[in-house]
Amino acid sequence: MDSLSGFWPWQWWSIMVAINALSFSIGLYIFWRSLNTVDDGRVKYLKVMRILGLVFIAVALYRSVFVSSYLEQLAWFDSLANSSLLIRGLAFFAELSFAGLFTLAMLQVNKDVPASVEGKVGGLQDFFYKKAPYVFFACLFIAQFFATTALVTKLELLFAIEETLWGIAFLVITPLAIFQLRSVYTMQDSDGNLKMLRAFTWMNASWCLLYCSYSVFYHLPIEYWPHVIENLKTTGVVMNTGFSALQDAFFIVNETKDFNEWGGVGFLIWHSGYFSICVWMVLFLMSGPRKLPALASTQSEVPAASEGYKA
């Protein structure tokens, strides 16, 4: 990685900023277009999806410019704009938006492909259909408080709990993702009205399986928890407290562009994937995965001025 300490960091940074600037432009176009068109009676759902998506990709663009690492408070620039606490505050809303997009999309699949109705499924499978999306969102909501507190106190145990909550969140919805994928692909689709749901369920199931495999078999048991437990055995519970800890979390920025300090290849893979693949998934979710009207592929959207929004 020493060979990357000169030109390569700026090249990588430029690529990530360019990707996110382009993604943000596309997101703005999707959002602007939604203000001037009507759809098939699900305008509220589409508006919420597009607002949540715009929040996520706007923060992603900011974070791709002002790269940061919470625990060591590393910063790409020596500026308060690169403050770890500031960026964690933005990430709070962005990650809740990410969670909300997946939650609403899964609930929409349940509405459009009602596999979980009385008399069809029951027991544990019924739980996954009706409760798993809410448990997923709750886990990621709680995780935000652990991440923010960990940044301020510098107690790495709290970051480990946050990462565990992310793993649990996606584990909980993985069975539902598979159920929905199976349900959507076993239905007839002669009119092409399931194409968005098929794309979403395939993406969701694939992402859940990949993320859960990474989290359960590598990230948590090998990369994260052993390191945290060893530190606890060595130093005990050591944490910053009080108003000074809050000040330090906001004002201290440790500028560096040395990838060895950032975490080497592991950091590059995580950061590059989060601010590219996750952003692209959000752009797709902004389209509002749903069952389209019959013959929707031959219908164009009608200007809002001529019909008005449908409730």
C-alpha positions as a LaTeX table, in Angstrom:
\begin{tabular}{lrrr}
\hline
Residue & $x$ (\AA) & $y$ (\AA) & $z$ (\AA) \\
\hline
Met1 & 0.00 & 0.00 & 0.00 \\
Asp2 & 3.00 & 2.32 & 0.31 \\
Ser3 & 2.90 & 2.73 & $-3.47$ \\
Leu4 & $-0.51$ & 4.36 & $-3.06$ \\
Ser5 & 0.72 & 7.10 & $-0.74$ \\
Gly6 & 1.35 & 9.61 & $-3.51$ \\
Phe7 & $-0.76$ & 9.95 & $-6.63$ \\
Trp8 & $-3.17$ & 7.06 & $-6.12$ \\
Pro9 & $-5.15$ & 8.49 & $-3.19$ \\
Trp10 & $-6.13$ & 11.52 & $-5.24$ \\
Gln11 & $-6.99$ & 9.38 & $-8.23$ \\
Trp12 & $-9.22$ & 7.14 & $-6.08$ \\
Trp13 & $-10.78$ & 10.18 & $-4.40$ \\
Ser14 & $-11.49$ & 11.79 & $-7.78$ \\
Ile15 & $-13.17$ & 8.65 & $-9.10$ \\
Met16 & $-15.39$ & 8.34 & $-6.02$ \\
Val17 & $-16.38$ & 12.02 & $-6.15$ \\
Ala18 & $-17.15$ & 11.75 & $-9.87$ \\
Ile19 & $-19.30$ & 8.65 & $-9.33$ \\
Asn20 & $-21.29$ & 10.30 & $-6.58$ \\
Ala21 & $-21.63$ & 13.62 & $-8.41$ \\
Leu22 & $-23.10$ & 11.75 & $-11.38$ \\
Ser23 & $-25.35$ & 9.68 & $-9.11$ \\
Phe24 & $-26.57$ & 12.83 & $-7.36$ \\
Ser25 & $-27.38$ & 14.43 & $-10.72$ \\
Ile26 & $-29.39$ & 11.35 & $-11.70$ \\
Gly27 & $-31.15$ & 11.40 & $-8.34$ \\
Leu28 & $-32.05$ & 15.06 & $-8.78$ \\
Tyr29 & $-33.49$ & 14.28 & $-12.20$ \\
Ile30 & $-35.57$ & 11.40 & $-10.81$ \\
Phe31 & $-36.83$ & 13.63 & $-8.00$ \\
Trp32 & $-37.60$ & 16.58 & $-10.30$ \\
Arg33 & $-39.40$ & 14.30 & $-12.75$ \\
Ser34 & $-41.61$ & 12.96 & $-9.96$ \\
Leu35 & $-42.86$ & 16.50 & $-9.27$ \\
Asn36 & $-44.18$ & 16.86 & $-12.81$ \\
Thr37 & $-45.79$ & 13.50 & $-13.49$ \\
Val38 & $-48.54$ & 11.30 & $-12.17$ \\
Asp39 & $-48.40$ & 7.56 & $-11.87$ \\
Asp40 & $-50.79$ & 4.77 & $-10.97$ \\
Gly41 & $-52.29$ & 6.05 & $-7.74$ \\
Arg42 & $-49.24$ & 5.61 & $-5.52$ \\
Val43 & $-47.91$ & 9.12 & $-5.55$ \\
Lys44 & $-47.33$ & 9.32 & $-1.79$ \\
Tyr45 & $-45.24$ & 6.15 & $-1.83$ \\
Leu46 & $-43.19$ & 7.42 & $-4.77$ \\
Lys47 & $-42.65$ & 10.85 & $-3.21$ \\
Val48 & $-41.40$ & 9.36 & 0.06 \\
Met49 & $-39.08$ & 6.96 & $-1.79$ \\
Arg50 & $-37.62$ & 9.79 & $-3.85$ \\
Ile51 & $-37.14$ & 12.09 & $-0.88$ \\
Leu52 & $-35.41$ & 9.34 & 1.13 \\
Gly53 & $-33.26$ & 8.47 & $-1.86$ \\
Leu54 & $-32.23$ & 12.07 & $-2.43$ \\
Val55 & $-31.19$ & 12.40 & 1.22 \\
Phe56 & $-28.99$ & 9.31 & 0.98 \\
Ile57 & $-27.24$ & 10.22 & $-2.27$ \\
Ala58 & $-26.72$ & 13.85 & $-1.18$ \\
Val59 & $-24.97$ & 12.67 & 1.98 \\
Ala60 & $-23.03$ & 10.10 & $-0.05$ \\
Leu61 & $-21.72$ & 12.88 & $-2.28$ \\
Tyr62 & $-20.70$ & 14.93 & 0.76 \\
Arg63 & $-18.98$ & 11.96 & 2.39 \\
Ser64 & $-17.17$ & 11.04 & $-0.83$ \\
Val65 & $-15.66$ & 14.53 & $-0.84$ \\
Phe66 & $-14.97$ & 14.71 & 2.91 \\
Val67 & $-13.76$ & 11.18 & 3.60 \\
Ser68 & $-13.70$ & 10.35 & 7.31 \\
Ser69 & $-13.05$ & 7.57 & 9.79 \\
Tyr70 & $-14.95$ & 7.85 & 13.06 \\
Leu71 & $-12.84$ & 6.12 & 15.71 \\
Glu72 & $-9.51$ & 7.79 & 14.86 \\
Gln73 & $-11.25$ & 10.91 & 13.50 \\
Leu74 & $-9.24$ & 10.72 & 10.29 \\
Ala75 & $-10.12$ & 13.33 & 7.69 \\
Trp76 & $-9.27$ & 13.86 & 4.04 \\
Phe77 & $-9.12$ & 17.64 & 4.55 \\
Asp78 & $-8.02$ & 19.74 & 7.51 \\
Ser79 & $-11.39$ & 21.46 & 7.77 \\
Leu80 & $-14.39$ & 21.47 & 10.08 \\
Ala81 & $-16.39$ & 20.44 & 7.03 \\
Asn82 & $-14.57$ & 17.12 & 7.54 \\
Ser83 & $-15.59$ & 16.92 & 11.21 \\
Ser84 & $-16.32$ & 13.33 & 12.24 \\
Leu85 & $-19.27$ & 14.34 & 14.41 \\
Leu86 & $-20.75$ & 16.49 & 11.64 \\
Ile87 & $-20.47$ & 13.64 & 9.16 \\
Arg88 & $-21.89$ & 11.15 & 11.68 \\
Gly89 & $-24.89$ & 13.47 & 12.06 \\
Leu90 & $-25.42$ & 13.46 & 8.30 \\
Ala91 & $-24.94$ & 9.69 & 8.21 \\
Phe92 & $-27.65$ & 9.33 & 10.88 \\
Phe93 & $-30.27$ & 10.63 & 8.45 \\
Ala94 & $-28.74$ & 8.97 & 5.38 \\
Glu95 & $-28.67$ & 5.50 & 6.93 \\
Leu96 & $-32.22$ & 5.86 & 8.22 \\
Ser97 & $-33.20$ & 6.84 & 4.69 \\
Phe98 & $-31.45$ & 3.71 & 3.41 \\
Ala99 & $-33.36$ & 1.61 & 5.93 \\
Gly100 & $-36.63$ & 3.34 & 5.07 \\
Leu101 & $-36.22$ & 2.66 & 1.36 \\
Phe102 & $-35.79$ & $-1.08$ & 1.88 \\
Thr103 & $-38.57$ & $-1.21$ & 4.47 \\
Leu104 & $-41.13$ & 0.58 & 2.28 \\
Ala105 & $-40.17$ & $-1.41$ & $-0.81$ \\
Met106 & $-40.64$ & $-4.73$ & 1.04 \\
Leu107 & $-43.98$ & $-3.59$ & 2.44 \\
Gln108 & $-45.04$ & $-2.60$ & $-1.08$ \\
Val109 & $-44.19$ & $-6.08$ & $-2.36$ \\
Asn110 & $-46.37$ & $-7.51$ & 0.40 \\
Lys111 & $-49.24$ & $-5.33$ & $-0.83$ \\
Asp112 & $-48.78$ & $-6.09$ & $-4.50$ \\
Val113 & $-48.06$ & $-9.81$ & $-4.09$ \\
Pro114 & $-50.13$ & $-10.70$ & $-1.02$ \\
Ala115 & $-48.61$ & $-14.09$ & $-0.23$ \\
Ser116 & $-49.12$ & $-13.54$ & 3.49 \\
Val117 & $-52.89$ & $-13.50$ & 3.86 \\
Glu118 & $-55.10$ & $-15.38$ & 6.26 \\
Gly119 & $-55.20$ & $-19.04$ & 5.39 \\
Lys120 & $-52.08$ & $-19.04$ & 3.19 \\
Val121 & $-49.15$ & $-18.80$ & 5.60 \\
Gly122 & $-48.79$ & $-18.84$ & 9.33 \\
Gly123 & $-46.40$ & $-19.11$ & 12.22 \\
Leu124 & $-42.84$ & $-18.00$ & 11.67 \\
Gln125 & $-43.34$ & $-17.26$ & 7.98 \\
Asp126 & $-46.23$ & $-14.96$ & 8.86 \\
Phe127 & $-43.90$ & $-13.12$ & 11.27 \\
Phe128 & $-41.37$ & $-12.51$ & 8.48 \\
Tyr129 & $-44.03$ & $-11.09$ & 6.18 \\
Lys130 & $-45.71$ & $-8.85$ & 8.74 \\
Lys131 & $-43.00$ & $-7.89$ & 11.23 \\
Ala132 & $-39.55$ & $-8.36$ & 9.70 \\
Pro133 & $-39.46$ & $-5.02$ & 7.79 \\
Tyr134 & $-40.26$ & $-3.15$ & 11.00 \\
Val135 & $-37.67$ & $-5.08$ & 13.02 \\
Phe136 & $-35.15$ & $-4.32$ & 10.27 \\
Phe137 & $-35.83$ & $-0.60$ & 10.49 \\
Ala138 & $-35.78$ & $-0.65$ & 14.31 \\
Cys139 & $-32.36$ & $-2.34$ & 14.36 \\
Leu140 & $-30.84$ & 0.25 & 12.04 \\
Phe141 & $-32.51$ & 3.09 & 13.97 \\
Ile142 & $-31.01$ & 1.86 & 17.26 \\
Ala143 & $-27.65$ & 1.29 & 15.58 \\
Gln144 & $-27.37$ & 5.02 & 14.82 \\
Phe145 & $-27.28$ & 5.88 & 18.54 \\
Phe146 & $-24.56$ & 3.32 & 19.24 \\
Ala147 & $-22.45$ & 4.67 & 16.37 \\
Thr148 & $-22.83$ & 8.28 & 17.46 \\
Thr149 & $-22.12$ & 7.50 & 21.12 \\
Ala150 & $-19.10$ & 5.42 & 20.10 \\
Leu151 & $-17.69$ & 8.34 & 18.13 \\
Val152 & $-17.97$ & 10.67 & 21.10 \\
Thr153 & $-16.78$ & 8.25 & 23.81 \\
Lys154 & $-14.22$ & 6.37 & 21.65 \\
Leu155 & $-15.51$ & 3.11 & 23.14 \\
Glu156 & $-15.00$ & 0.63 & 20.30 \\
Leu157 & $-17.38$ & $-1.85$ & 21.93 \\
Leu158 & $-20.26$ & 0.42 & 20.90 \\
Phe159 & $-19.13$ & 0.33 & 17.27 \\
Ala160 & $-19.10$ & $-3.47$ & 17.49 \\
Ile161 & $-22.67$ & $-3.43$ & 18.77 \\
Glu162 & $-23.65$ & $-1.10$ & 15.91 \\
Glu163 & $-22.12$ & $-3.46$ & 13.35 \\
Thr164 & $-23.88$ & $-6.40$ & 15.01 \\
Leu165 & $-27.22$ & $-4.61$ & 14.75 \\
Trp166 & $-26.63$ & $-4.11$ & 11.02 \\
Gly167 & $-25.96$ & $-7.82$ & 10.68 \\
Ile168 & $-29.08$ & $-8.73$ & 12.67 \\
Ala169 & $-31.18$ & $-6.31$ & 10.62 \\
Phe170 & $-30.35$ & $-7.98$ & 7.33 \\
Leu171 & $-30.52$ & $-11.47$ & 8.82 \\
Val172 & $-34.09$ & $-10.75$ & 9.90 \\
Ile173 & $-35.24$ & $-9.74$ & 6.42 \\
Thr174 & $-33.30$ & $-12.39$ & 4.47 \\
Pro175 & $-36.08$ & $-15.03$ & 4.75 \\
Leu176 & $-38.65$ & $-12.43$ & 3.64 \\
Ala177 & $-36.42$ & $-11.41$ & 0.73 \\
Ile178 & $-36.29$ & $-15.03$ & $-0.40$ \\
Phe179 & $-40.06$ & $-15.56$ & 0.12 \\
Gln180 & $-40.82$ & $-12.44$ & $-1.92$ \\
Leu181 & $-38.41$ & $-13.42$ & $-4.69$ \\
Arg182 & $-40.07$ & $-16.82$ & $-4.97$ \\
Ser183 & $-43.58$ & $-15.35$ & $-4.91$ \\
Val184 & $-42.89$ & $-12.74$ & $-7.58$ \\
Tyr185 & $-41.13$ & $-15.13$ & $-9.94$ \\
Thr186 & $-43.84$ & $-17.82$ & $-9.68$ \\
Met187 & $-46.53$ & $-15.39$ & $-10.84$ \\
Gln188 & $-47.51$ & $-14.93$ & $-14.49$ \\
Asp189 & $-46.22$ & $-11.69$ & $-15.97$ \\
Ser190 & $-47.62$ & $-11.54$ & $-19.48$ \\
Asp191 & $-48.19$ & $-7.76$ & $-19.26$ \\
Gly192 & $-44.76$ & $-6.96$ & $-17.80$ \\
Asn193 & $-46.34$ & $-5.36$ & $-14.74$ \\
Leu194 & $-44.06$ & $-7.31$ & $-12.35$ \\
Lys195 & $-40.78$ & $-6.25$ & $-13.92$ \\
Met196 & $-39.98$ & $-3.70$ & $-11.19$ \\
Leu197 & $-40.88$ & $-6.13$ & $-8.41$ \\
Arg198 & $-38.80$ & $-8.86$ & $-10.00$ \\
Ala199 & $-35.82$ & $-6.54$ & $-10.26$ \\
Phe200 & $-36.21$ & $-5.41$ & $-6.65$ \\
Thr201 & $-36.72$ & $-8.87$ & $-5.13$ \\
Trp202 & $-33.73$ & $-10.23$ & $-7.02$ \\
Met203 & $-31.58$ & $-7.31$ & $-5.87$ \\
Asn204 & $-32.85$ & $-7.51$ & $-2.29$ \\
Ala205 & $-32.32$ & $-11.25$ & $-1.91$ \\
Ser206 & $-28.85$ & $-11.09$ & $-3.48$ \\
Trp207 & $-27.78$ & $-8.16$ & $-1.31$ \\
Cys208 & $-29.10$ & $-9.78$ & 1.89 \\
Leu209 & $-27.33$ & $-13.07$ & 1.21 \\
Leu210 & $-24.05$ & $-11.36$ & 0.33 \\
Tyr211 & $-24.13$ & $-8.93$ & 3.25 \\
Cys212 & $-25.17$ & $-11.56$ & 5.79 \\
Ser213 & $-22.46$ & $-13.95$ & 4.59 \\
Tyr214 & $-19.86$ & $-11.20$ & 4.94 \\
Ser215 & $-21.17$ & $-10.12$ & 8.35 \\
Val216 & $-21.74$ & $-13.56$ & 9.92 \\
Phe217 & $-18.71$ & $-15.42$ & 8.58 \\
Tyr218 & $-16.05$ & $-12.72$ & 8.42 \\
His219 & $-16.74$ & $-9.16$ & 9.58 \\
Leu220 & $-18.16$ & $-9.85$ & 13.05 \\
Pro221 & $-16.48$ & $-13.11$ & 14.17 \\
Ile222 & $-13.05$ & $-12.55$ & 12.59 \\
Glu223 & $-12.51$ & $-8.87$ & 11.86 \\
Tyr224 & $-14.42$ & $-7.05$ & 14.60 \\
Trp225 & $-15.36$ & $-8.82$ & 17.84 \\
Pro226 & $-12.04$ & $-10.61$ & 18.57 \\
His227 & $-10.19$ & $-7.30$ & 18.23 \\
Val228 & $-12.69$ & $-5.52$ & 20.50 \\
Ile229 & $-12.66$ & $-8.27$ & 23.13 \\
Glu230 & $-8.85$ & $-8.35$ & 23.17 \\
Asn231 & $-8.75$ & $-4.58$ & 23.72 \\
Leu232 & $-11.25$ & $-4.86$ & 26.56 \\
Lys233 & $-9.13$ & $-7.53$ & 28.24 \\
Thr234 & $-6.02$ & $-5.38$ & 27.89 \\
Thr235 & $-7.30$ & $-1.92$ & 28.81 \\
Gly236 & $-10.75$ & $-2.47$ & 30.25 \\
Val237 & $-13.59$ & $-0.07$ & 29.55 \\
Val238 & $-11.96$ & 3.28 & 28.75 \\
Met239 & $-14.15$ & 6.04 & 27.35 \\
Asn240 & $-14.24$ & 9.81 & 26.94 \\
Thr241 & $-17.06$ & 11.56 & 28.76 \\
Gly242 & $-18.43$ & 15.02 & 29.34 \\
Phe243 & $-18.75$ & 18.08 & 27.17 \\
Ser244 & $-15.06$ & 17.97 & 26.25 \\
Ala245 & $-15.60$ & 14.59 & 24.56 \\
Leu246 & $-18.35$ & 16.15 & 22.45 \\
Gln247 & $-16.10$ & 19.08 & 21.55 \\
Asp248 & $-13.25$ & 16.78 & 20.59 \\
Ala249 & $-15.53$ & 14.67 & 18.39 \\
Phe250 & $-16.57$ & 17.78 & 16.49 \\
Phe251 & $-13.41$ & 19.87 & 16.32 \\
Ile252 & $-10.55$ & 17.37 & 16.03 \\
Val253 & $-9.69$ & 16.39 & 12.46 \\
Asn254 & $-6.60$ & 14.29 & 11.76 \\
Glu255 & $-5.82$ & 14.94 & 8.12 \\
Thr256 & $-4.14$ & 12.11 & 6.25 \\
Lys257 & $-4.14$ & 10.52 & 2.81 \\
Asp258 & $-2.03$ & 7.54 & 3.78 \\
Phe259 & $-4.11$ & 4.43 & 3.06 \\
Asn260 & $-2.15$ & 2.51 & 5.70 \\
Glu261 & $-3.68$ & 4.79 & 8.34 \\
Trp262 & $-7.15$ & 4.51 & 6.82 \\
Gly263 & $-7.06$ & 0.72 & 6.98 \\
Gly264 & $-5.50$ & $-0.36$ & 3.71 \\
Val265 & $-7.31$ & $-2.60$ & 1.25 \\
Gly266 & $-10.18$ & $-3.29$ & 3.67 \\
Phe267 & $-11.02$ & 0.39 & 3.87 \\
Leu268 & $-10.79$ & 0.81 & 0.09 \\
Ile269 & $-13.19$ & $-2.09$ & $-0.51$ \\
Trp270 & $-15.69$ & $-0.89$ & 2.12 \\
His271 & $-15.65$ & 2.78 & 1.17 \\
Ser272 & $-15.67$ & 2.18 & $-2.57$ \\
Gly273 & $-18.53$ & $-0.33$ & $-2.31$ \\
Tyr274 & $-20.64$ & 1.72 & 0.09 \\
Phe275 & $-20.38$ & 4.87 & $-2.01$ \\
Ser276 & $-21.00$ & 3.18 & $-5.34$ \\
Ile277 & $-23.03$ & $-0.04$ & $-5.09$ \\
Cys278 & $-25.25$ & 1.20 & $-2.25$ \\
Val279 & $-25.83$ & 4.49 & $-4.06$ \\
Trp280 & $-26.82$ & 2.66 & $-7.25$ \\
Met281 & $-29.26$ & 0.49 & $-5.31$ \\
Val282 & $-30.78$ & 3.65 & $-3.83$ \\
Leu283 & $-31.18$ & 5.16 & $-7.30$ \\
Phe284 & $-33.16$ & 2.09 & $-8.30$ \\
Leu285 & $-35.26$ & 2.22 & $-5.11$ \\
Met286 & $-36.12$ & 5.85 & $-5.90$ \\
Ser287 & $-38.13$ & 4.51 & $-8.84$ \\
Gly288 & $-40.52$ & 3.00 & $-6.29$ \\
Pro289 & $-40.58$ & $-0.77$ & $-6.93$ \\
Arg290 & $-44.24$ & $-1.76$ & $-7.35$ \\
Lys291 & $-46.66$ & $-3.70$ & $-9.48$ \\
Leu292 & $-47.36$ & $-1.63$ & $-12.57$ \\
Pro293 & $-50.78$ & $-1.30$ & $-14.23$ \\
Ala294 & $-51.58$ & $-3.73$ & $-17.02$ \\
Leu295 & $-49.93$ & $-2.72$ & $-20.28$ \\
Ala296 & $-47.86$ & $-0.16$ & $-18.38$ \\
Ser297 & $-45.00$ & $-0.67$ & $-20.82$ \\
Thr298 & $-47.09$ & 0.96 & $-23.56$ \\
Gln299 & $-48.38$ & 3.84 & $-21.45$ \\
Ser300 & $-46.55$ & 7.07 & $-20.91$ \\
Glu301 & $-46.75$ & 9.16 & $-17.82$ \\
Val302 & $-49.31$ & 11.94 & $-18.04$ \\
Pro303 & $-48.34$ & 15.52 & $-17.16$ \\
Ala304 & $-49.60$ & 16.53 & $-13.77$ \\
Ala305 & $-51.11$ & 19.72 & $-15.20$ \\
Ser306 & $-53.61$ & 17.73 & $-17.28$ \\
Glu307 & $-54.85$ & 15.25 & $-14.66$ \\
Gly308 & $-53.54$ & 16.28 & $-11.28$ \\
Tyr309 & $-52.14$ & 13.95 & $-8.70$ \\
Lys310 & $-54.10$ & 10.90 & $-7.73$ \\
Ala311 & $-54.64$ & 10.42 & $-4.03$ \\
\hline
\end{tabular}
